[in-house]
Amino acid sequence: MRKSKFTESQIAAILKEAEAGMAVAEVARKHGVSAATFYAWRSKYGGMGVSDMQRLRELEQENARLKRMVANLSLDIDLMKEVVAKKW
């Protein structure tokens, strides 16, 4: 997954600018992001603080790591089942 060039604190500041009354197009142009990116951030991070955003990122990374572990274990189990199923 591509790493964002904006930190959680920068994203929170951008969202707060728009909440303060600036137009979305103006905020997006000022920070060099598209309106679609801004709306995606708002749907994902709307109402969160910086610490909440960091915790969300940590949980997403842990979830991805656990999914990889489950996939590897599933492959191992399938290989073991094939070995046991063979007739000697």
C-alpha positions in Angstrom: 0.0 0.0 0.0 1.3 3.5 -0.9 2.4 5.6 2.0 0.7 9.0 2.2 3.0 12.1 2.0 0.8 13.7 4.7 1.0 12.8 8.4 -2.0 12.3 10.6 -1.5 15.8 12.1 -1.3 17.4 8.7 -4.5 15.6 7.6 -6.3 16.7 10.8 -5.2 20.3 10.2 -6.5 20.2 6.6 -9.8 18.8 7.7 -10.1 21.4 10.5 -9.5 24.2 7.9 -12.5 23.0 5.9 -14.6 22.7 9.0 -13.7 26.3 9.9 -15.6 27.4 6.8 -13.1 27.4 3.9 -14.4 25.9 0.6 -13.3 22.3 0.0 -11.9 23.2 -3.4 -9.8 26.0 -1.9 -8.4 23.8 0.8 -7.6 21.0 -1.6 -5.8 23.4 -4.0 -3.9 25.1 -1.1 -2.5 21.8 0.1 -2.0 20.1 -3.3 -4.6 17.3 -2.9 -7.6 16.5 -5.0 -11.1 17.0 -3.8 -11.6 13.2 -4.0 -8.7 12.7 -1.6 -10.1 15.3 0.7 -13.5 13.7 0.8 -11.9 10.2 1.3 -10.0 11.6 4.3 -13.1 13.2 5.6 -15.1 10.0 5.4 -12.2 8.0 7.0 -10.9 10.5 9.6 -13.9 12.9 10.1 -14.3 13.8 13.8 -11.1 12.0 14.9 -8.2 13.6 16.7 -4.5 13.0 15.8 -4.1 10.3 18.5 -7.2 8.5 17.2 -5.8 8.6 13.7 -2.4 7.2 14.8 -4.2 4.4 16.7 -6.3 3.6 13.6 -3.1 3.3 11.5 -1.5 1.0 14.1 -4.6 -1.2 14.2 -4.7 -1.4 10.4 -1.1 -2.4 10.3 -1.6 -5.1 13.0 -4.7 -6.3 11.1 -2.7 -6.7 7.9 0.0 -8.6 9.7 -2.5 -11.0 11.3 -4.2 -11.6 7.9 -0.8 -12.5 6.4 -0.2 -14.9 9.3 -3.6 -16.6 8.8 -2.9 -16.9 5.1 0.5 -18.6 5.7 -1.0 -20.9 8.3 -3.8 -21.9 6.0 -1.2 -22.8 3.3 0.7 -24.8 5.8 -2.4 -26.7 6.9 -3.4 -27.4 3.2 0.1 -28.8 2.6 0.0 -31.0 5.7 -3.4 -32.3 4.6 -2.1 -33.2 1.2 0.9 -35.1 2.7 -1.4 -37.0 5.1 -3.9 -37.8 2.3 -1.3 -39.5 0.1 -1.2 -43.3 0.1 2.1 -44.7 0.9 
